């Protein structure tokens, strides 16, 4: 993140980041998904196992990860708190649910040889593995882990470490994306939180509330939470406090709207499922 302080506005569009681990992980997951999708559809027929809309969702989520982690937004996050906040919301509020909706595990398994799929299936069926996964994907557990990650990483001392230490910064992103995936998986794919369940609406609503509260605190605070940004914002036409206020608004409004729209969509789906069908004579 330190090199971000050397970035000038006129250099922004050339400031792409190509960290080998990040690029390699994105390429590998994207290639495995395409390979598995091709194998699955050749065997079962197009749209079987993973529907076309779900494949589009995964592609959109994958592209959002590219924007968040490789595009100039990543470097700009080392200069502006508002850019860093945008990066995080792309990971948690948009990228994570789109990836979950894309059924990546199904596609990734089909990218492997049959004997490897059987081995992984047997390993996943082991008691401790199943119990751990069921525990982590309980809606309350996933909601708690995700909420704790958001609030803890915004503590001033810890957050500023991400600006000085790339390893800490990487850990922050992994925790945001990892807990985000668990959270959305529990609500959209989990046994106790299938799409259309009212419990999903409750957890999305409460997530919108507590993240909006954090955003409001940032927006209306009269002091800088992260002084390390203070010397970087002038070249970008913002005072340090304006940059912080903009970051707070991004967490408060656009991200909050995403959670509320998802909650309304799930509520509408649930009500549609419960609506009695009229049989005409």
C-alpha positions, 0 to 999 in steps of 0.5 A: 500500500505504500506505493499508492502514495506515489500515485498521481491522478494523471497516472491512475488508468495505468496503475493496475496491480498484478500481484502474482498470488491474486492474479494466479488465484483469479485465473485458476478459479475462472479457468476451473469454472469454465472447464467444469461448466463445459464438462458438466453441460456436455454430460448433463445438457446445457443448463443442468447442474448450473443454469445459464443465469447462475453462470452469468452471476459467477462471471459478474462476481469474478469480474468484480473481484478483478475490478476490486483487486487488480484494477487501479481501484486497488492502488487508489485505495492506498491514497483515498479511504473512499476508494478503499471502502468502494473496494471492500463493498465490491468484495462483500456486498456485490462480488460475494453474493454473485459468486455464491449464486453461480454455484462455483463448487459444482462447476469446480468439481466437474473440472476434475477427473471422476476419481478426484471428484469421488475422493473429494466427495468422500473427504467432504462426507467425513464427520468433522468436515461436515460438522464444521461446514454446517456450523460455519454456514448456520445463518447466525454464525455466518452473520456474526463472523461477517459482522465482527470482521467488518467492525474489527477491521475498521478499528483505527489502529488495526485498519491503519496497519493495512496501509503499512503492511501488505500482509495485514492488508491481504488478511483484511481482504481475505477476511472480508471476502471469506466471511462475505462468502460464508454469509451469503452462502448461509442465506442463499444456499445453506440448509437453514437459509434457502432462498425465500426463507424469512430468516434470510430477510432478517439477517440481511436487514440487520446487516444493512442496519449495523453497516449503515450505523458504521457508515453514519459514524464515519460520515458524521464524525468530526475527527479523522479515524485514519490519519495516515490518509491525511497527506494524500487527499489534496491532489484528488480534490478532497480534504481528509475529512471529506474523503472519510465522509464520502467513505461513510456514505458509500458504506451507508447508502449504496451498500445498505441499498444492496442488502435491502434490495436483496432482502426485498427480493427474497421476501417477494420470492418467499411470499410468492412461494406461499401464495395459494394457487387458484385452480380453474375448473 
